Amino acid sequence: MTSSAPLPSELAMVPFVSVENMMRIVNTIGAEKILAELAEYIEADFLRWEKFDKTPRVAAHSAEGVIELMPTSDGETYGFKYVNGHPANMARGFQTVTAFGVLARVDTGYPLMISEMTVLTALRTAATSAVAARQLAPRNAKTMAMIGNGAQCEFQALAFKTVLGIETVRLFDIDPQATRKAAANLQGSGLEVISCNTSQDAVSGAEIITTCTADKQYATILTDNMVGPGIHINAIGGDCPGKTELHKDILLRSDIFVEYPPQTRIEGEIQQLPEDHGVTELWEVMAGTSKGRSSDNQITLFDSVGFAIEDFSALRYIHDQLERTGHYVDLDMIADPDDPRDLYGMVQRAKG
Ligand code: NAD
């Protein structure tokens, strides 16, 4: 993206992508095509990893959940996401995760776009999972177990179908209604969908296991005996201090791949391990400087927590779709007096 190129809209206006327009973008382009294109944007940004400013996200924890800010910049464009994680929200009829984000020019500091990111986070998380699995999953994997059938579930299933060629998903959730919802939504997707009564049943015959459950505690979604040799685990639900999904013994048998170690040490499954336990950064595998999967028997674990660069890629992607789709509105966000110093005069003249 060239941040110097203005959109067709007025320069003082900031394009805003509402939830409604995000859904239009997804339905115009197609969910699977977006997931595949997003995967390319994420890979491209992971391949220029060293260019980005990186910091663990800034988290405000409460008893109910967490509110986080996730900033990054490639020197030309700046982005941040506001995101929450409130596992008890679902019971109140609210989303567990909601988000919005901003992309801005570094040279002027002016915002380039504001976007909803609840739908976009589900898309980028799924695309990132698939990008990681492309490096780490057993070759020709065809079956994935999906434990946790909430908001992220169908996006994950479709990304693995599109990017990796997964043909069968085996669903399990402690709430059968969630599994019914996911199975119904995936009907007609081309995936074979098998609803399971237990997590043990769900993982049977699966080469990839995705865990995307939400619980603000150290949960044990997978126990050691459920993970055989050669499996790839895509663990996305453990993403906060005190919130994990895997039994520690699984971690000790796995080769662990992470986004940004300083953040994952705080938030990921590896918070259960000593600080010096070795992990591999995913971008290095993509760049060819570290090994991904190197044997058929190896257990690979993508300990995903979600990192700012993935959101940057997703915002960059949506920004590039604005002209193509026209699905945005202009927001009057930037004060624009004729004389930049005459801010007060502008307010006075608005009296009419
Ligand atoms: P959600 O609340 O919509 O769904 C979570 C599902 O997990 C629910 O259906 C719930 O019944 C189920 N569940 C809870 N405990 C379970 C258990 N023991 N076994 C099986 N199922 C269980 O949440 P969501 O939006 O789908 O997010 C899922 C998790 O992923 C959250 O913890 C969220 O913070 C995390 N997340 C991570 C990333 C990332 O980048 N790594 C991105 C988005 C969300």
Residues whose N, C-alpha, C, O or C-beta is under 5 A from the ligand:
A	BS01	NAD	G85 M90 T96 V97 T125 I147 G148 N149 G150 A151 Q152 C153 F172 D173 I174 D175 A178 C212 T213 A214 D215 I236 G237 D239 S304 V305 G306
